[in-house]
Amino acid sequence: MTHPSFETLLDAARAAHGRHPALHRFCAFPDDVTATPVTPHHIPAADLMARDPLLQTPNLPPLARAFVAAGPHATWRETYRNTGIGDDFLARFGCYCLIGPGGAYQSAQMHAFVVYMPPGLCYPRHHHPGEEMYFVLAGSAEFHRDGAAPEILSPGQGVIHASNQPHATETLDRPLLAYVIWRSHLGTPPVLTMPAPPARD
Ligand code: FE
C-alpha cells in the first residue's frame, strides 16, 4: 500500500505543475502514473534534510513540505557509490525518486526526484541523455552548464539541462531543495563527466 505521505507528495507535485508555467512548459504532469511498493532505504543525507533549519520554517511551499514529510519513507538513492566521487559527497548529497526507479510511482512520460544539498557542497559535472529541469523549492545554489554562464537560482526559478549537456550544482552559504524532472531518455542514469584530455601536440 502506498504510504499516505507519497499520496500527499504526488498531489503537491501535480499542483506545482499547474501553478508554475515553467514546470508545465517543460513537462506536463503525466497521465499514466501508477503506484508501486517502496522499500525505504536510509542514507546520512536523509537526516541532514530532516534536521535542516531552513526546511523547518512554516512558509515553505507545499511541495517542499511534502518532500520533507515523505523523506523517512523513501528509497534514498546512492547513484554515485563506488564512482570515486568522494566520501563528503556520499555523506551529504541527498536524492530520492517520487516517480521512477525506487519511487512510489512509475510513469513512461516523466521521472521526478527531490535533490537536497546542505551548504558548501558541490555536485560535480555530470551528464545524461535525459533532458532535465531543476526547479528550486527552498534555499539556493549556483548552477553551472557547459556553454552558459553560471546562475544562482532562488525558489521559483528553474534551469534546464539539455540532453548530454554537462552540468554541476554548488551550494554556497545556503542549502538547496530542488524538484528535479526528466522528460526523455528516462532509463539512462547520470555519469560523471570526465575532464577533457589534454590537447596533444
Ligand atoms: Fe543532472
Boltz pocket constraint, residues with backbone or C-beta under 6 A from the ligand:
constraints:
  - pocket:
      binder: B
      contacts: [[A, 126], [A, 127], [A, 128], [A, 132], [A, 161], [A, 167], [A, 190]]
      max_distance: 6.0
